[in-house]
Amino acid sequence: MDQFVRRPAGRPAVPPDRIVAMALRIVDEEGAEALSMRALAERLGSGTATLYRHFGNRAELVAQVVDHTFGLVELDDRELASASWQWSLAVVAHAMFRALGRHGNAARLLAEQIPVGPNAMALRGRCVAVLLKAGFEASLATRAYVTLARYVCGLAIQLNHENGAGGRRNEVSVAALRGVDPARFPAVHSIAEALPVLVEEVFPFGLDPILSGLGDFRDGG
């Protein structure tokens, strides 16, 4: 017998971009909690050892998925440079809302860590640069961006929920609100017919006063 036994060929390498894309797909389809190295390896038809060649742990993978999502935000830098700071930030906010809203489960991953990947850093830099140019002091510009980003992220998660399995639960809740006892909850009863208020309606409604309020802070109002 030949003393050198040929070993079976190992599983083929999986490129990092394919790994991240599949991880995002798992999050979209099953939720952020479903993302694990084992589940991802099964989806890719690979072994976890292959994944660990590119990502040291789940946290590193999550960081890449989050940054990939931020890379989906489409902006025109020339357009932003020629506009007022409030208009520019509104454009950025709407672009973020659209991108994150399509991947609301991925937006939930932001709760695990502050995004510091290149796409997130570039987006953060664009917004902070707009604020600094508009006369915001550095610490106020920081708080302004964080407030705006968290507002967008929070509503993007709700949008994803509203358009998915949560839609039916919302219908049940609205029905309960419309059926309240007017004698016991007169204020709630008075607004019941105005419900539901969709997240896509709430987003621009809340964004305008946020931007106006930021201007007041800058001006010392």
Buried (B, 14 or more C-beta within 10 A) or exposed (E): EEEEEEEEEEEEEBEBEEBBEBBBBBBBEEEBEEBBBEBBBEBBEBBEEBBBEBBEEBEEBBBBBBBBBBBBBEBEEEEBEEBEBBBBBBBBBBBBBBBBBBBBBBBBBBEEEEBEBEBBEBBBEBBBBBBBEBEBEEEBBBBBBEEBBEBBBBBBBBBBBBBEEBEEEBEEEBEEBBEBEEEEEEEBBEEBEEBBEEBBEEBEEEBEEBBEEBBEEBEEE
